[in-house]
Amino acid sequence: MAAGLPLAGCAELLPPEPVGVVVPVAEDPAEDLELEWQRYASEADAARIDRLGEAWAEGLATVRAADFITAVEEEGALLEPDAGLARPDPTPGSYRCRLVKLGAADAGDPAFIAYPAFFCYVEIEEDRFTIVKQTGSQRPAGRLFESDNRYIFLGSLALGNERDPLAYGEDESRDMAGVWERVGPFRWRLAIPYPRSGGVLDVFELVPTADQP
C-alpha cells in the first residue's frame, strides 16, 4: 500500500515561497538550519511551538486533576515532557500510529483519550522527511525540519475522502505544527501543542511495523 500512498502530494505540502514570520539571515550554516522552519511557519504556529512546554504542563495537570493519573503513568516516556533523545531521525517506512489527546476538545469530552492505533508512512522526499497518516477520516500529513535534537513538523489535515492534503498555509484551519522526538528504541512521538481541533496537547506515538491494512 505504501507505494500508492498520497505521498507524492507531500511535494505540495509547503508553499512555493516561504510565508510566515520574518527571521534574520543566519551567519553560519548550523544557525541557518535551525531557523529554516520559521521561514515557513505562520506567526500563530510559531507561537504554538514556543509554548510547547506550557502545553505539556497544562495538559498533564488537566488529566491528573481529572484522575487519569494511572493512564498517564502507563504511557511511560511518551508523556514525559523531557523524554526526547538524541538522533531523532525516523526510519523511512510504515508505522503503527496512536493518538493520545490531553485536554477535552469539547464540553463533555474526557480530559484524556487514547485512540486505537492506525497507520502512518514516513518517506524521504527532496532530502526531507515527510509523514502522512494513511487511514481514518482525519489524516495529518507534513514535513519535518531539523532543529537541534528534534524536528519541527509543519503540515495540514486531509479530511474524509480527500486524496491529497492541502499545502501548509493554504487553509489556516487545517494547518498543524508540532515537535517530533525520539523517546525510546524504535519509538517516536509527534507533539502538537494547542491543536486547532481543540484540547491542550495531541501526542502521536509512532512505532515501525511491517504490517499494512
C-alpha positions in Angstrom: 0.0 0.0 0.0 2.9 2.3 0.7 3.7 2.7 -3.0 0.3 4.0 -3.7 0.1 6.5 -0.8 -0.6 10.1 -1.5 2.9 10.9 -0.5 3.5 12.3 -3.9 1.2 15.1 -2.7 3.7 15.9 0.0 5.7 17.9 -2.6 2.9 20.4 -2.4 2.6 20.5 1.4 4.6 23.7 1.6 4.0 26.9 -0.4 6.5 27.6 -3.2 7.7 30.7 -1.4 8.2 30.8 2.4 5.5 32.6 4.2 5.1 33.4 7.9 7.3 35.1 10.4 10.3 37.2 9.4 13.6 35.8 10.7 17.1 37.2 10.4 19.6 35.7 8.0 21.9 33.4 9.8 25.7 33.9 9.7 26.6 30.2 9.8 25.0 27.1 8.2 24.1 25.5 11.6 22.1 28.5 12.7 20.5 28.8 9.2 19.3 25.2 9.6 17.8 25.9 13.0 15.9 28.8 11.6 14.7 27.2 8.4 11.3 26.1 9.7 10.5 29.6 10.9 10.6 30.8 7.3 7.5 28.7 6.6 5.6 28.7 9.9 2.8 31.2 10.4 3.1 33.5 13.4 0.3 31.5 15.1 2.1 28.2 14.6 5.5 29.6 15.6 3.9 30.8 18.8 2.4 27.3 19.4 5.8 25.7 19.1 7.3 28.2 21.5 4.5 27.3 24.0 5.2 23.5 23.9 6.5 23.4 27.5 3.4 25.3 28.6 1.2 22.8 26.8 2.9 19.9 28.4 2.4 21.4 31.9 -1.2 22.4 31.3 -2.1 19.1 29.6 -0.7 16.9 32.3 -2.1 18.9 35.1 -5.5 18.8 33.4 -5.6 15.0 33.0 -4.2 14.4 36.5 -6.8 16.6 38.0 -9.4 14.5 36.2 -8.0 11.4 37.9 -6.2 9.9 34.8 -3.0 9.5 36.8 -2.6 5.8 36.1 -3.3 6.2 32.4 -0.6 8.8 32.2 1.9 6.6 34.0 1.1 3.7 31.8 2.2 5.7 28.7 5.8 6.0 30.2 8.2 8.1 28.2 5.6 9.0 25.7 4.1 11.6 28.1 7.2 12.7 29.8 8.0 16.3 28.6 11.8 15.9 28.8 12.0 12.4 27.3 13.4 13.5 23.9 16.6 11.6 23.0 19.5 12.3 20.6 19.3 11.1 17.0 15.6 11.7 16.4 15.7 10.7 12.7 12.9 8.3 11.9 13.4 5.2 9.7 11.6 5.5 6.4 8.7 3.0 6.1 5.4 2.0 7.7 4.4 2.8 11.3 1.6 2.0 13.7 0.5 5.4 15.0 -1.6 6.1 18.0 -3.0 9.4 19.2 -3.2 10.4 22.9 -5.2 13.6 23.5 -4.7 15.7 26.6 -7.4 18.1 27.5 -11.0 18.0 26.4 -11.7 19.2 22.9 -15.4 19.8 23.5 -17.6 20.2 26.6 -18.4 16.8 28.0 -15.3 15.1 26.5 -12.9 13.3 28.8 -9.7 15.1 29.6 -7.7 12.0 28.4 -8.3 10.0 25.3 -6.1 7.2 23.9 -7.3 6.3 20.4 -6.8 2.9 18.7 -3.7 2.5 16.5 -3.8 3.4 12.8 -1.2 3.5 10.1 1.3 6.2 9.0 4.1 6.3 6.5 7.5 8.1 6.6 9.4 8.8 3.4 12.3 10.9 2.3 11.4 13.4 -0.3 13.8 16.1 -1.6 16.2 15.4 1.3 13.4 16.0 3.9 11.4 13.5 5.9 7.7 13.5 5.2 5.0 11.8 7.2 1.4 11.0 6.4 -1.4 9.3 8.3 -2.8 6.7 5.9 -6.1 5.7 7.5 -9.1 7.4 9.2 -11.3 10.3 8.5 -8.7 12.9 9.6 -5.2 12.4 8.2 -2.3 14.7 9.1 0.5 15.0 6.6 3.5 17.2 6.6 7.3 17.7 6.6 10.0 17.6 9.3 12.5 20.4 9.6 15.8 19.7 11.6 16.1 21.6 14.8 18.8 20.5 17.3 17.9 17.1 18.8 14.3 17.2 17.4 12.4 18.1 14.3 9.7 20.7 13.7 6.6 19.4 12.0 4.6 21.6 9.6 1.7 20.1 7.8 -2.0 20.1 7.2 -5.1 17.9 7.7 -6.8 15.9 4.9 -10.5 15.1 5.7 -13.0 12.5 4.5 -12.4 11.2 1.0 -9.8 13.9 0.0 -7.0 12.2 -1.8 -4.3 14.7 -1.0 -3.7 17.2 1.9 -3.8 20.9 1.3 -0.5 22.8 1.2 0.6 24.1 4.6 -0.7 27.7 4.8 -3.4 27.2 2.2 -6.2 26.9 4.9 -5.2 28.1 8.4 -8.0 25.9 9.9 -6.2 22.8 8.6 -2.6 23.8 9.5 -0.7 21.7 12.0 2.6 22.4 13.8 4.4 20.3 16.3 7.7 18.8 17.6 9.0 15.3 16.6 11.3 13.5 19.0 12.6 10.0 19.6 11.6 8.7 23.1 13.0 5.2 23.0 14.4 2.4 20.8 12.2 2.4 17.7 9.7 4.7 19.4 9.0 8.3 18.3 6.4 10.9 19.2 4.9 13.9 17.5 3.5 16.5 20.0 1.1 19.1 18.7 0.6 21.9 21.2 -2.8 23.6 21.3 -4.2 21.8 18.3 -6.9 23.6 16.2 -9.1 20.6 16.8 -9.3 21.5 20.4 -7.8 20.3 23.6 -4.4 21.2 25.0 -1.9 18.7 23.5 -2.1 16.0 20.9 0.7 13.3 21.2 1.1 10.8 18.4 3.1 7.7 19.2 4.9 6.1 16.2 6.4 2.6 16.2 7.7 0.9 13.0 5.6 -2.0 11.6 5.8 -4.4 8.6 2.0 -4.8 8.6 -0.3 -2.7 6.5 -4.1 -2.6 6.2 
